[in-house]
Amino acid sequence: LWTTFPRPGLDTNSLGYAVAFSPDSKQLASATRSGDGGVRIGSVQGPEPLRELRGDRCVQFSLDGKWLATADQQSVRLYDLANEGQVRVFTANERKPRVHCLVFSPDGQSLAVGRAAAKDVAELEIWDVSTGTLRQSWREHRAQITCLAFSPDGKLLASGSVDKAVILWDMEAGKERTRAIANPSQSVWSLAFAPKGQILAIATGPGDFRLHKPGEVALWNIDTEKVQTRFQGHSRAVTSVIFSTDGQT
């Protein structure tokens, strides 16, 4: 896909932070730099030109394909793809650390936002997509929140952090359900629920990517609250993990 996205003539020297396919697989969005034009979205196969939007660091489509969310420093920008990309901006009342990761709930009604840490406290926010209001916030992580994942049924939200912890949040009760430490000496860099929701994959590694220390993937059983399998083999941090759609790989 790199031969067509981005197409010739666009700057390809910027650092690539994230990419995301739309639910129908027809569009691809990428976050390549900060500020105006930091996010690009376009058809995977079509001839129409790419759109450049303001944003940085992360991109996420809602499961119905209507919304595209991206970070923009301390705010979140929500683009209405069904209405010519009209934008809504979710901004906190007080100044906060920059947004580092975000994810839509399966029903598309909520947007979870993870922030970098300030004074050894990182904040996790839950925004109401329809109203643009901050529904809830938690400050339980002690360092930057690096990754977020909703369970397939939307009842659990997992957050991972440089503080080496994974917290599972009960969305109905609005509080922490349990805390997992997959590896007490490694930061958490990526999370993924298996399609049936009973297993959470946790990718870990050293907090400094320059260190030549091996990372690993742990499979955490939600019911037993224990690591049931560990995958090892990388020589450095494991930074991304995802399940196949059948959950077997």
N, C-alpha and C positions, 0 to 999 in steps of 0.2 A: 504493500500500500504506500510505502514511502515514495515511490516513483510518481504517485499522483496526489499525495497529500503530505505536505503542502506542494502545490504545483510550482513549476519553474518560475522564477522571478520574485518569490517571497523569501524573506530572510530565513535561513535554516541554521544559523549559527548560534541561536539562543538555546539555553538549557531547556530540555523538555521535562516538565514536572509530571504531567498526567495526561492520559487519553481515555476516552469513553465512547463506546458505540451507543447509538440510540436503540431503544428496545426493538425496533423493526430492522435494525442492522443497516439501514440506508444512509445514516449520517454518522460522521465521526467528529468529535470535538477534542481539541487539545489545548493544554495550557503550556505556553512556551516562554513567557516572560511576564513582567509586571506592567500594569497600567493599560493605556489605550492600545487595542490590538493584541493584548496579551493572550486572549483566547480566540481560537479559530474554530469555525464550524462549517461543514460543507458536506455535500453528497459524496459518498464513497466512489460511485461510478459516473455520476452525471457531469455534464460539461459546465454547469453554472459556476460562477466564481465563488470562492470562499468568503464567508463573512468574518470580519474581525470585530471582536467585542472587547469591552474592558473587563479585566479580571486577571487573576494569577493563581498559580500553585495547584489548584484542584478544580476538576469539572465533574459534574454528575447529572445524568438525565433522571427525571422521574420515570417510574415504570410505565406510565401511560404515554410517555413521550411528549407531554405538553410543556414541561419546564426543563430548563437547563440552569443549574446552580453553579456558581463559581465564587471563589474567594476574591476579595479585593481589599488587601491590607487588613484593617480591623472590621470590615463589613462583609456582608454576603450579597451578591447580586443575583437576582432571580429573573431569568429571561423567559417571557411567554412566547414560545415558538409558534403557537397557533395564531398569534396576533402580531405578526411582523416584528417579533422580538422585543415587544414592549418590556421595560425593565422595572422591577421593584427592588428596592434596596433595604436590607435588614441591617439596621445600625443600632448599637447599644447606646443608652443615654450617656454613660461615662466612657472614657477612653479605656480600651482594653488591649491586650496583646493580639497580634495578628492571627487570623484564622489559618489553621494549618490543614484541616481535613473536614469533610462534610459528607453526609449520606442521607438520602430520602428513606423514609419508612416505606414498607411494601405497599401500603394503601395510598401513599402520596400525600397524606395529610400533615405529616411532620417532617422537619428537616433537622437532623442532629448536626451540631457544629462543634468541633474541637479546636481549642486555642493553644498557643504556646504559653509557657509559664511566666508568671510575674511574681516575684518574691516567693519563689518555690511553691506556687499554687497555680495549677492549670484549670481552666474552666471548660465544662461541657454544657452546651446549651441545647434546648429543644424549642424550635420555632414552629408556630402554627402557619402553614403555608397559605391557607385561605385568607387569614386576617393580617399576617405579617407581624404578629405579636410574639413576644418571648414568653413561652408557656412555663418553662422550668429551667433551672440551672443548678449544676452540682460542681463543687470544688473539692474533690477527693484525691485527684492526682497531684503528685508533688513535682512533676516536671512536664515538659511538652507532651500534649496528646498527639500521637502520631497516626492513629488509624481508628476507624469506626466500622461496625458491621451490625446490621439488624438481622435477627433470626427470620426465617421465611414467613412465620406467622405474625411477625411484628411485635411479639410479646416481650422479647428481650433485645437489649442493645448492649453490645460489647464495645468497650473502649480500651485501647492499648496506649502505653506511654513509655517515655524514656526512663521513668521511675521503676521499670521492670514489672509493673503490675498490669493485669487485665481485670477490669471490673465489669461484671455483668449486672445490668440495670433492669429491674422489673418495671416495665413501662406502665402497666396498669396500676401498680401500687405507688409508682413515682419515687422509688428508692432503690438503694443498692441491694442486690440479691446475694451476691457472693463475690469473692476476690480470688483470682488465680495467679500464681507465680509459676510460670512454665519453666523458667530458668532464673535462679536468684542472682546470677551474675551478668545477665544480658538484658538489654532493652527490647521492647516489643515494637516491631516495625510494620506488621501487616496482620490482618485478621480475616477469616472467611468462615461462614457457617456452611456446613454440608446441606444439600437440598432438603433433607428431612429434618434438619434442625437439632439433632441430638449431639452432633460433634462440632466443635469449634477448632479450626486450625489456627495456630499461633506461630508466627514467624519471628524469630529473635536473632540477636547478634550484638556485638559490642556497640556502645554508644558512639564511638568514634569510628567512622567507616574506614579510616586509614590504617586501623589496627589489623594485623594479619592474624585474626583469631576466628575460628570457625563458628558460624551461626547454625541454627537448626530449626526444624519445624516440629512442634508438639501438637498432638491431637488430644484435645481436652474433652472428656465426656461430661455433658451437662448434668446428667442424672447422678452420677457417682462423684462428680466434682474432683476428678483425678485425671492425670495424664495417662492415656492408655497406650500411646505409641509415640516414638520419637524417630524422626527422619534426619539423618546426618550425612554430610558429604560435601557441602560447600566449605570453601576455605575462608570465607569472610561472612559478614552479616547477610542473612536472608531478608530481602527487602520487600518481597511481594509473594503472595500465596493466593491460590484460587482453586475451587473445586470444578471438576467437569460436571456437566448438567445432570448426569446419572449418578453422581456422587461416588463413583467407584475409583476415581483417580484424583 
